[in-house]
């Protein structure tokens, strides 16, 4: 599941970069929509593990949480 989340994040970040959308990060709500097949609790738990492993960065926006890969574009 971790690799599926990482691959989806990479795809979404590259798409944002291609569209020149800045800052280049993915909102949690958009990731959750993209990965509908994953239970939201499992998604949060796995994202927490990826964050603790320093694979992803995460932080707060005004209305949501942003996520990006450590080696983001």
Secondary structure, DSSP 8 states (H G I E B T S, - for coil): -HHHHHHHHHHHHHHHHHTT-SS--EEHHHHHHHTTTS-HHHHHHHHHHHHHTTSEEEEE-SSSEEEEETT--
